[in-house]
Amino acid sequence: MIEYAKTILPRFSYSESLFKKELMKCLRWAKPHEINELKTWCILAFYHQYPQVLDDVFTHVAA
């Protein structure tokens, strides 16, 4: 699942709303043990671009 997210999320990084929608889908599909890895990767890759989206999305996720 993480590899899928790493492929898909950059494709939607041009649009904040689409990026958030796809990130939320990836989180629904991720296994519980993958969530922290996904969060770390997203912060490294996209925090400079969408800090509020990442904060909003990962604040509501229980890992």
C-alpha positions as a printed NumPy array, in Angstrom:
array([[ 0.   ,  0.   ,  0.   ],
       [ 2.803,  2.424,  0.803],
       [ 4.33 ,  1.969, -2.638],
       [ 0.956,  2.708, -4.23 ],
       [ 0.642,  5.902, -2.158],
       [ 4.152,  6.954, -3.167],
       [ 3.137,  6.569, -6.807],
       [-0.3  ,  8.165, -6.631],
       [ 0.109, 11.111, -4.255],
       [ 2.752, 12.974, -6.279],
       [ 0.425, 12.799, -9.301],
       [-2.221, 14.748, -7.382],
       [ 0.084, 17.222, -5.683],
       [-0.885, 19.953, -8.161],
       [-4.299, 20.304, -6.468],
       [-4.781, 20.625, -2.722],
       [-8.3  , 19.193, -2.761],
       [-7.388, 16.202, -4.938],
       [-4.244, 15.561, -2.922],
       [-6.252, 15.522,  0.313],
       [-8.895, 13.248, -1.201],
       [-6.292, 10.743, -2.43 ],
       [-4.372, 10.873,  0.843],
       [-7.532, 10.048,  2.749],
       [-8.189,  7.119,  0.399],
       [-4.663,  5.841,  0.946],
       [-5.164,  6.025,  4.698],
       [-8.4  ,  4.05 ,  4.5  ],
       [-6.64 ,  1.336,  2.516],
       [-3.462,  1.291,  4.596],
       [-2.931, -1.404,  7.166],
       [-2.534, -0.138, 10.73 ],
       [ 1.21 , -0.81 , 10.768],
       [ 1.692,  1.221,  7.56 ],
       [ 0.162,  4.475,  8.795],
       [ 3.258,  5.801, 10.584],
       [ 5.43 ,  5.045,  7.569],
       [ 2.961,  6.821,  5.291],
       [ 2.823,  9.81 ,  7.639],
       [ 6.616, 10.088,  7.769],
       [ 6.931,  9.857,  3.999],
       [ 4.169, 12.436,  3.424],
       [ 5.777, 14.891,  5.821],
       [ 9.142, 14.545,  4.096],
       [ 7.68 , 14.792,  0.609],
       [ 4.795, 17.269,  0.944],
       [ 4.943, 19.226,  4.199],
       [ 6.53 , 22.217,  2.452],
       [ 3.587, 22.294,  0.034],
       [ 0.575, 21.243,  2.134],
       [ 1.35 , 21.553,  5.85 ],
       [-2.26 , 22.261,  6.821],
       [-3.629, 19.313,  4.837],
       [-1.163, 16.908,  6.425],
       [-1.809, 18.275,  9.905],
       [-5.576, 18.021,  9.412],
       [-5.535, 14.527,  7.948],
       [-3.034, 12.919, 10.308],
       [-4.504, 14.588, 13.411],
       [-7.669, 12.563, 12.875],
       [-5.901,  9.253, 12.295],
       [-5.285,  6.934, 15.198],
       [-2.078,  5.075, 14.49 ]])
